[in-house]
Amino acid sequence: MNLKKLTCVGCDNPAYMFEYGTDQPVCYGMWTTWGCYYTKEMIEYDRKYYFQTEGKNRMEYNAMPLDTKERKKTVKHIEELQKSEYQEISWIPHEELLKWHDEKLKTQVRILEQVKGTGT
């Protein structure tokens, strides 16, 4: 399937990829959980200069990027939470998690920890 011909389900801009587990194409901003307004260039600039106090595209963004060790630890934590909270059919494969950006990994951890906290 050619993604160049597809449009994002949120903003009608060109689609970046399919959201895992759905057949809905999403743009880069939606995929990284920033929102449809943000382009890849805007997001990469803010990530590179996360320490700036002015001139960023998303002023409230101040999270430091994960280093290699933190990424591995986060992916492992997600996999452990999935095993305890989700049925196997719902697990996101390891290979897919490795492709995700830092923000998406952090969001997934928050979602899984909320699920664990509610006991559902």
N, C-alpha and C positions, 0 to 999 in steps of 0.2 A: 504494500500500500504506500502511495506517495504522499508524504505529509505536506509537501509544498502546495498541494491543491486544497488542503484542508484549512479550515478556519477555527479559531479558538471558540469554545462554547460560551465564554464570558464576554469577549470584546470584539469578535469578528476580525481580529488581526490574524496574520498567518500563524498556524499552529506550530508549536515546538515539538511536541511529542504527545503520545497517549498517556493519560494518567493511568498508573498501574491498577489493574483490576476493573477498569471501565473501558468503554469504547469511545470515550469523549476526548477529543483532541484539546489540548490547552496550550496557551502561549507561554513563553519563558517566565514572565512575571508570575503567572498563576502557578506554574510548576514549582517555583521556588518559594511559594506561599507569600510573596510580597503583594501580589495583586496584579490585575491585567494592565494597569497603567504603566508599570515599570518594564523597561526594555533590558535586554542582556547587558548592554553597555552601561546603562544607569546603575544596575545592580553591581556589576563588576567594579565600577568606579567607587561606589560606596564601600564595598568590601575591602578594596585596596587601601582606601583612606579612611578606615573606620574610626581613627583617632581624631579626625578633624571635627571642629565644632561648628564650622560654617561651610556653605558651598556644596553640601551633600544633596542628593536627590530625595532622600528620605531622612529627614533631620532626626527622627527618633531612633534611627538605626545606630547602635553603638556596640554591638556584639563583636567580640574578637573572633576571627576565623579559628576553626579547630585545626590543631596540628595533626600530623599523621597518627600519633599515639592516641590522641583524644578521639579522632574519627573511629579508629578500631574499637576503642572502648565503648563509644556510643552505639556503634553497629551491634556489638556483642550484647549490650544492655537491651537494645530493642529486641533482638532475637530471644533473649531470656524472658522478657516481658510478654512477647507473643506466645511463647510456649506455655506460660502460666495463665494467660488471659484469653487467648483466641483459640478457636478450633484450627486444626492443621490446615484445612482448606483455605483459611483466611490469612495464613502467614505470608509475608512478603519475602521472596527469596533473597538469599545473601547477595547474589550477583546484582540484583536490582537495588538493594540498599547501598551498595558500593558506588552506584552511579549518582546517588542523591547528593544535593548540595547541603552544606552545613545547616542552613535554616530549616530545610525540610526534615533533616534528621532530628534536630532539636524539637520541632513541632511534633514529630511522631512520638518522641519520648514523652512529651507532655500529654499527648492523647492517651497513650498506653498507661501512664501513671494515673491519669484521671479515671480511666476504666477500672484500674486496680483499686483505686480509692473508693469507688462506688460499690464495688463487690458484685458487679453485674457481668 
